[in-house]
Amino acid sequence: MNKRSPIGVFDSGLGGLSICRAIRDALPQEQLLYFADTANNPYGNKSEQFLHQRAEQIVEFFSKRGCKAIVVACNTATVHSINKLRARFDIPVIGVEPGIKPAVKATRTGRVGVLATKQTLDSDSFARLKHQVYTDVNTDVEVIGQACPDFVALVESGRFDDTLTYETVINYVQPLIEQNCDQIVLGCTHFSFLTEPISKLIAGKASIVDTSMAIALQLQRRLQALELINPDDIGSAMSFFSSDSLECSSNGLANCWPFELNVARQVNF
């Protein structure tokens, strides 16, 4: 592992590419390896034991390729696996979590809506995060979770702005607006790709809270502290790996990552 080593990023599918885009903006000289576990997508209905085992296998995959840092670009995998991954691997591991804290600070109505998978909303980690925010920031704010099981499939298929997408957004987001939520937290990395239809629905009523850039900046801080920033000004490049046929994700991949790929390959383990 050295300054020129790549950064590994993984998710259950293509959603984590929203984090990769933010990393590309914040750290344009870094090389990325992305693993889409599309054969097991979505993670939202998997057991905690499965999520932990799968996360370890993927980080081991990255470790063998000399990655200098890992980003768990999935809220569901983060809440169930991040502590165990950090204990096992001698590599900086960055996780993601819903941006409840900034949303609670920003709300004027006292109600914050969180769009996420059911697995994330039901997790102990999410409960602890809410408790911490209530304790540290504001105990009077109500955080309202909304499970969105159909959002992941829309993004995986590359459907960001068609009629079905808008109807699905209305189905999940409108109830939060009707409950007077003025902050809508995107609690899954997939949901960043649905920012446009969500923005159209909530225009003038609420704001979107997306932590993609915050995660990229946290990664930047960790690399700087360890003196692992790539010194070469050669431009960002990414290699893409999937646990399922690349044909299954080709349309979604083209929409989520309209940049050059060094390698696109299916791997099985």
C-alpha positions as CSV (number, residue, x, y, z in Angstrom):
1,M,0.0,0.0,0.0
2,N,1.4,3.4,-1.0
3,K,0.3,6.8,-2.2
4,R,-0.4,5.6,-5.7
5,S,-2.5,2.6,-4.5
6,P,-6.2,2.6,-5.5
7,I,-9.2,3.3,-3.3
8,G,-11.8,0.5,-3.0
9,V,-15.5,1.4,-3.0
10,F,-18.4,-1.1,-2.8
11,D,-22.2,-1.3,-2.7
12,S,-24.9,-3.8,-3.3
13,G,-25.2,-2.4,-6.8
14,L,-24.7,0.9,-8.6
15,G,-25.7,3.3,-5.9
16,G,-22.2,3.7,-4.5
17,L,-21.2,5.3,-7.8
18,S,-22.8,8.5,-6.3
19,I,-20.0,8.4,-3.8
20,C,-17.4,7.7,-6.5
21,R,-18.6,10.8,-8.4
22,A,-18.1,12.9,-5.2
23,I,-14.6,11.3,-4.7
24,R,-13.8,12.1,-8.3
25,D,-14.6,15.8,-7.6
26,A,-12.8,16.0,-4.3
27,L,-9.8,13.8,-5.2
28,P,-9.4,14.0,-9.0
29,Q,-6.0,12.3,-9.0
30,E,-7.1,9.1,-7.2
31,Q,-7.6,5.7,-8.8
32,L,-10.7,3.8,-7.9
33,L,-11.8,0.2,-7.8
34,Y,-15.5,-0.3,-7.6
35,F,-17.3,-3.5,-6.7
36,A,-21.0,-3.8,-7.4
37,D,-22.4,-6.9,-5.6
38,T,-25.3,-7.0,-8.0
39,A,-25.7,-10.8,-7.6
40,N,-26.9,-10.1,-4.1
41,N,-28.7,-6.8,-4.7
42,P,-30.6,-5.5,-2.7
43,Y,-28.9,-5.6,0.7
44,G,-32.0,-4.2,2.3
45,N,-33.6,-7.6,2.7
46,K,-30.5,-9.6,3.7
47,S,-29.7,-10.8,7.2
48,E,-27.0,-9.2,9.4
49,Q,-24.9,-12.3,9.3
50,F,-25.0,-12.4,5.5
51,L,-24.1,-8.7,5.2
52,H,-21.1,-9.0,7.6
53,Q,-19.8,-12.1,5.7
54,R,-20.2,-10.5,2.3
55,A,-18.6,-7.2,3.4
56,E,-15.6,-9.1,4.7
57,Q,-15.2,-11.0,1.4
58,I,-15.4,-7.8,-0.7
59,V,-12.9,-5.9,1.5
60,E,-10.6,-9.0,1.3
61,F,-10.9,-8.7,-2.5
62,F,-9.8,-5.0,-2.3
63,S,-7.0,-5.8,0.2
64,K,-5.5,-8.3,-2.2
65,R,-5.4,-5.6,-4.8
66,G,-3.4,-3.3,-2.5
67,C,-6.1,-0.7,-1.8
68,K,-5.0,2.0,0.6
69,A,-8.5,2.8,1.8
70,I,-12.0,1.3,1.6
71,V,-15.3,3.1,1.3
72,V,-18.4,1.1,2.3
73,A,-20.7,3.1,0.0
74,C,-23.9,1.5,1.3
75,N,-25.9,2.6,4.4
76,T,-27.2,-0.9,5.1
77,A,-23.7,-2.5,4.9
78,T,-22.3,0.3,7.0
79,V,-24.7,-0.1,9.9
80,H,-24.2,-3.8,10.2
81,S,-20.5,-4.3,9.3
82,I,-18.4,-1.2,9.7
83,N,-17.1,-1.9,13.2
84,K,-16.1,-5.5,12.4
85,L,-14.4,-4.5,9.2
86,R,-12.3,-1.9,11.0
87,A,-11.4,-4.4,13.7
88,R,-10.2,-7.0,11.1
89,F,-8.5,-5.0,8.4
90,D,-5.5,-2.7,8.8
91,I,-6.8,-0.3,6.2
92,P,-8.8,2.9,6.7
93,V,-12.5,2.0,6.3
94,I,-14.9,4.9,5.7
95,G,-18.7,4.2,6.1
96,V,-21.8,6.2,5.2
97,E,-24.7,7.1,7.3
98,P,-27.9,9.1,6.8
99,G,-27.3,12.9,7.2
100,I,-29.7,13.2,10.1
101,K,-27.5,15.6,12.1
102,P,-27.3,18.4,9.5
103,A,-31.0,17.9,8.7
104,V,-32.0,18.3,12.4
105,K,-29.8,21.4,12.6
106,A,-31.4,22.9,9.5
107,T,-35.1,22.1,10.1
108,R,-37.6,24.9,10.9
109,T,-40.7,22.8,11.1
110,G,-39.2,20.4,13.6
111,R,-39.7,17.4,11.3
112,V,-37.1,15.5,9.3
113,G,-37.9,12.8,6.8
114,V,-35.4,10.0,6.0
115,L,-35.7,7.9,2.8
116,A,-33.9,4.6,3.3
117,T,-34.1,0.8,3.1
118,K,-36.2,-1.0,5.7
119,Q,-33.0,-2.8,6.9
120,T,-31.4,0.6,7.6
121,L,-34.4,2.1,9.3
122,D,-34.9,-1.1,11.5
123,S,-31.2,-1.3,12.5
124,D,-29.8,-0.7,16.0
125,S,-27.2,1.6,14.4
126,F,-29.9,3.9,13.0
127,A,-31.6,3.9,16.4
128,R,-28.3,4.9,18.0
129,L,-27.7,7.6,15.4
130,K,-31.1,9.1,16.1
131,H,-30.6,9.0,19.9
132,Q,-27.1,10.6,19.5
133,V,-28.6,13.4,17.4
134,Y,-31.4,14.0,19.8
135,T,-28.9,14.2,22.6
136,D,-26.3,16.3,20.9
137,V,-28.4,18.6,18.7
138,N,-32.1,18.8,19.4
139,T,-34.5,16.6,21.4
140,D,-37.6,18.3,20.0
141,V,-37.2,17.3,16.4
142,E,-39.2,14.4,15.1
143,V,-37.3,12.1,12.6
144,I,-39.7,10.2,10.4
145,G,-38.4,7.2,8.4
146,Q,-39.8,6.1,5.0
147,A,-38.8,2.8,3.6
148,C,-38.4,2.9,-0.2
149,P,-38.0,-0.6,-1.5
150,D,-38.5,0.3,-5.2
151,F,-36.0,3.1,-5.4
152,V,-33.0,0.7,-5.7
153,A,-34.5,-1.2,-8.6
154,L,-35.2,2.0,-10.5
155,V,-31.6,3.2,-10.2
156,E,-30.2,-0.3,-11.1
157,S,-32.2,-0.2,-14.3
158,G,-31.1,3.4,-15.1
159,R,-34.6,4.8,-14.8
160,F,-34.0,8.2,-13.3
161,D,-36.7,10.4,-14.8
162,D,-39.5,8.5,-16.5
163,T,-43.2,8.3,-15.5
164,L,-42.8,5.3,-13.3
165,T,-39.9,7.0,-11.4
166,Y,-42.0,10.1,-10.7
167,E,-44.9,8.0,-9.6
168,T,-42.7,6.1,-7.2
169,V,-41.1,9.3,-5.9
170,I,-44.6,10.7,-5.2
171,N,-45.6,7.5,-3.4
172,Y,-42.7,7.6,-1.0
173,V,-41.9,11.3,-0.6
174,Q,-45.4,13.0,-0.6
175,P,-46.3,11.4,2.8
176,L,-43.3,13.1,4.3
177,I,-44.2,16.5,2.8
178,E,-47.8,16.0,4.1
179,Q,-46.3,15.5,7.6
180,N,-44.6,18.9,7.3
181,C,-41.0,17.5,6.9
182,D,-38.8,20.4,5.5
183,Q,-35.6,18.3,5.3
184,I,-35.5,15.1,3.2
185,V,-32.5,12.9,4.0
186,L,-31.3,10.5,1.4
187,G,-30.4,7.5,3.5
188,C,-29.2,5.2,0.7
189,T,-26.5,6.0,-1.8
190,H,-28.7,4.8,-4.7
191,F,-31.2,7.6,-3.9
192,S,-28.7,10.3,-4.9
193,F,-29.4,9.4,-8.5
194,L,-33.1,10.3,-7.9
195,T,-32.3,13.8,-6.7
196,E,-33.9,15.5,-9.8
197,P,-37.4,13.9,-9.5
198,I,-37.4,14.3,-5.7
199,S,-36.3,18.0,-6.1
200,K,-39.2,18.7,-8.5
201,L,-41.7,17.2,-6.0
202,I,-40.5,19.1,-2.9
203,A,-39.6,22.4,-4.6
204,G,-40.3,25.2,-2.2
205,K,-41.4,22.8,0.5
206,A,-38.3,21.0,1.7
207,S,-34.6,20.6,1.1
208,I,-32.6,17.5,0.2
209,V,-29.8,16.3,2.5
210,D,-27.2,14.2,0.6
211,T,-23.9,13.2,2.3
212,S,-22.0,12.1,-0.8
213,M,-19.6,15.0,-0.8
214,A,-19.2,14.8,3.0
215,I,-18.1,11.2,2.7
216,A,-15.6,12.1,0.0
217,L,-14.2,14.9,2.2
218,Q,-13.9,12.5,5.1
219,L,-11.9,10.2,2.9
220,Q,-9.7,13.1,1.9
221,R,-9.0,14.0,5.5
222,R,-8.1,10.4,6.4
223,L,-5.7,10.1,3.4
224,Q,-4.1,13.4,4.3
225,A,-3.6,12.4,7.9
226,L,-1.9,9.2,6.8
227,E,0.1,11.0,4.0
228,L,-1.5,8.8,1.4
229,I,-2.8,11.4,-1.1
230,N,-1.7,10.4,-4.6
231,P,0.9,13.0,-5.7
232,D,0.4,12.3,-9.5
233,D,-1.8,14.7,-11.5
234,I,-2.9,12.1,-14.0
235,G,-6.7,12.3,-13.6
236,S,-9.1,9.9,-11.9
237,A,-9.7,6.5,-13.4
238,M,-12.0,3.7,-12.2
239,S,-12.1,-0.1,-12.7
240,F,-15.5,-1.6,-12.3
241,F,-16.2,-5.1,-11.0
242,S,-19.5,-6.9,-10.6
243,S,-20.6,-10.2,-9.0
244,D,-23.2,-10.6,-11.7
245,S,-23.2,-10.4,-15.5
246,L,-22.2,-7.0,-16.7
247,E,-25.1,-7.1,-19.2
248,C,-27.5,-6.9,-16.3
249,S,-26.2,-3.5,-15.2
250,S,-24.9,-2.0,-18.5
251,N,-27.8,0.5,-18.9
252,G,-27.7,1.6,-15.3
253,L,-23.9,1.8,-15.3
254,A,-23.9,4.0,-18.4
255,N,-26.2,6.4,-16.6
256,C,-24.6,6.4,-13.2
257,W,-21.0,6.6,-14.5
258,P,-20.7,8.6,-17.8
259,F,-16.9,8.5,-17.5
260,E,-14.2,6.2,-18.8
261,L,-13.7,2.8,-17.2
262,N,-10.3,1.1,-17.2
263,V,-11.7,-2.3,-16.6
264,A,-15.2,-3.7,-16.5
265,R,-15.3,-7.4,-15.4
266,Q,-17.4,-9.9,-13.6
267,V,-15.8,-11.7,-10.7
268,N,-17.2,-14.5,-8.6
269,F,-16.4,-15.3,-5.0
